[in-house]
Amino acid sequence: MQNKFKATTALLISAAGAVFTYPAISPIVNSVSTFTLGLLNHGFTAATIGGLADWFGVTALFRKPLGIGYHTQILISNRQRIMEAIVDFVSNDLLSVQNINYTLKNENTANLLISYFEQSDGRSKIKNLVNDLFFEIATTTNTKEVAKSAEPIVKNQAKNIDAVQIVNTITDVLTNDNHSRKIIATLFEAGLSIFKSEPVQNAILVNIATLKKEYEGDSAGRAFVLSAMDLTDDKILNILNDNIDKKINATIKTLTGNGTVDPDALTTAANLSLYFKNFIKAATSDSNTQKFIDNFKSVLSSNFDLKEYIQRWLDSYLKGETFIKNKQKIEQLNANANAQSSRIIKLDKVKPVWQDAIDDLIDEKIDTFINSPILQDKFDRFVKNMLNSLITNYHDTIPMLIREKLDSLSDEQLVTFVEEKVADDLQMIRINGSICGGFVGVVLYIIAYFVTLGIKS
C-alpha cells in the first residue's frame, strides 16, 4: 500500500517536527525568531493531531485502534446494514435491468463475435471445441455393436449395386484421353524407377557380360574392336540407360504436355494411349467381367464376414486410431517385450475421416457470417432479445447471488476483502488530515499572534 506508507511517513515527520520545534527543548531556539519557531511548532503539532485523528478514524472502520471498542470496527458492527446497502446498490442501481439493457443496446454483439474470431484465435478455439465434442462421441461409440447392426444393411445394399454401371463409369474415366495419358505417364515413371534400381541394374550388367562373351566368341577381331572402343560393361550399361531415359522422358513429357514435343515421342504417346484404351475396353467388356461381378456380389452378400472390417474402419477413421480393438493385446505385447529391446509397439494414429470436413464447415460458416451484414444483424437482434428475456426473468437472482457471496465471508475475510479494494484510497484521508491540520495550525497561530500583539500594543 503506497499511500499507507506516505500517510505514516507524514505522521512521523509531523510528530518529529513538533518535538524538534518545541520551544523548551528545540535546538534551533536561538537560531530563529520566536515567531518562526512558534509558527513551525504549531503547524507540526496540528499536523500530528490531524494525522492521528484521521488514522484513528480510518482504522476504526475495520478494527479497534489502540484497543478502543467504542464506536469502532464499524464495518463488522454494521455488517448486515452495510451488506443490504451493497446488495441494493449493485442490484437496483449498478446492475439494474435498465442499465444492463442500455449497455447492451449500445453494443454490437456481432462485432464482438467477429473480433473474437479474428483477434482472439476464436476460430481455432471453436474448431477445437467441436472436434473435442465429436472425439468424445466417437470414442464412446461401441463400434462392435454398430458393425453388427450395419453388416446386414451393407450386404443388402451390395445386392442392389449396379456393378456394370460402375465398371462402365470406371472405363469411361480410364479411357478419357487426359486420364489415360496421365496413367501411362505414371506407369512409365514407375517403370523407369524400377529399371534404374540397383537389383535391375546388376541383373542387366550380368546379361551384358554374357552377351559380350557370346558376341566375341572365338573371334579375336571382335574382342579387339570392343577393347579399342573401350566398351566396358559399365559403359554399355550407361549408354543403354541414357537412351532409355531420353526415350521415356520424352514420352512422359509428350503425354503430360510438358516440354518440347518430339515427333517420334508424339507418335509413341498416341499409340500408347490407343493401346491402353483398347486394353481397358477389352478387359471390361469381356463376358467374364459380368460373371466376376456377380460372383463377387454373391460372396460379399452371403459368405463374407463384414463385421470385423466395418469395425476396423470405424475404429480407424471414426475414432482416429488404427486397430483400437487390439489395444489390450498391444499393451500385453509391450509388457512381454524383451527388456533389452528399446522397440515399443504403439497404436498408429490417423486423422478421423470427419475432422477436415468439420474444420472446413466451421471456416465456411464463420467466413459467411463475417461477410454478411444481414446475418450479423440477425445475430445481434437474437442475442439482445435472448439476453433481455433472461435479464427480465432472472434479475431477482442477482441480489441473491451477491448476498450469498457476502454472507459466505467471515468477519476477518470481509475486512481483508474491503481493505484490499479501498484501504489504499482511504489512506489519502490521513495524508490530507496531516496537511490540512498543519495548514490550520499555522493559520490559527498567525491569527493568535497578531491578536496578542494588538492587545499588547
Secondary structure, 3 states (H helix, E strand, C coil): CHHHHHHHHHHHHHHHHHHHCCCCCCCCCCCCCHHHHHHHHHHHHHHHHHHHHHHHHHHHHHCCHHHCCCCCCHHHHCHHHHHHHHHHHHHHHHCCHHHHHHHHHCCCHHHHHHHHHHHCCHHHHHHHHHHHHHHHHHHCCCHHHHHHHHHHHHHHHHHCCCHHHHHHHHHHHHHCHHHHHHHHHHHHHHHHHHHCCHHHHHHHHHHHHHHHHHHHCCCHHHHHHHHHCCCCHHHHHHHHHHHHHHHHHHHHHHHHCCCCCCHHHHHHHHHHHHHHHHHHHHHHHCHHHHHHHHHHHHHHHHHCCCHHHHHHHHHHHCCCECCHHHHHHHHHHHHHCCCCCCCCCCCCECCCCCHHHHHHHHHHHHHHHHCCHHHHHHHHHHHHHHHHHHHHHHCCHHHHHHHHHHHCCCHHHHHHHHHHHHHHHHHHHHHHHHHHHHHHHHHHHHHHHHHHHHHHC
